[in-house]
Amino acid sequence: MERTEVAAKIKDMLVENLRIPAEMLEDDAELFGGEIGLDSVDSLEIIAGIDDMFGVNMTGVDKTNFRDINALTNYVMENAEA
Amino acid sequence: MGKGMQGILRGLIQAGMYLAYRPKVVYKNQQAMEVMNGGAPVVFICNHMSHKDGALIASVLHKKQPYFLIAKDWYEKKQFEGFLRTYGSVPVDRTGMDTSWYDACRKLLEAGHSILIFPEGKTSKGEMNAFQPGFAVLAEKTGAKVVECAHIGSYHLFFGERKRILIGDSYTLECPKDMRKSAYAKQIAGQARERILHMKEILEAMKSGKLKFTGDKADKAAWEMTEIQGYEKDANPAAPVSEAAATEEPQQ
């Protein structure tokens, strides 16, 4: 899967499952601080969503990998099975 | 060790718990009994008073054979590890941002197993701790019903005060479109805490005789609960209060 496609799917998941307005979701927008302000409860949804879409388990993964859409995309690209 | 050993162990623990602490169990209504007798997996939530709660409440809920969440530091104690793994429990690391429990519970629910969660996350003496919202996130994601339970009483071995358990409302969660799921889960957690607090008051009233059993003794669901002042019999447990609804005039 192409990187742009992965990033787009993650963005859609964040809009749909976490109810974040699409206009706030630049690829480098900080998810757990600033304007968006997700918390640890939201991380459960992200983990479930990434697992459901890509089969990549992010349980116990360092929080830097959740920083923004770019970080999530990088992690999925590095860990998804070919 | 497989399902057979798990069944034997659960049976022994259940017998021991009933013999030792003689729990008195009541169901709020017929719906509560039907959920217990039904086949669908559910997420039980309950107040947390003692380290014995996991074994006792799971024993009371034996028809659903729930897996219960337990603090990782307890799960890894050598003297409990084998027992807890065989019985069926899920460790939670309370010291860090551990999400593995969520993954494990999701898979258990998808496989048809029920889960018992103590949302306080730790035991409380006196005032209940705040409820963590994880159970609500789990239930909303999987579609599993939440079943509220409450218990009172100290653990007196063989003699003295009996443990009392009330099995109450069950509901399915669905986050409104205009609400962030984490906000919804936190709201549900707060509301559930209030209801379980009220359930504890009901149990205390039963214990003191202020609330009498009015139905056929063979029908445990025939308790009339509405005598308790302030108890909202018809309130929808899973009704969210979205930002939009909060600004509306209250209905009569």
Interface residues (C-beta under 8 A of the other chain):
Chain A: N17 L18 R19 I20 L38 D39 S40 V41 D42 S43 L44 E45 I47 A48 D51 N57 T59 G60 K63
Chain B: M97 D98 T99 S100 Y102 D103 R106 P133 G134 V137 L138 K141 C175 K177 D178 M179 R180 K181 S182 A185 K186
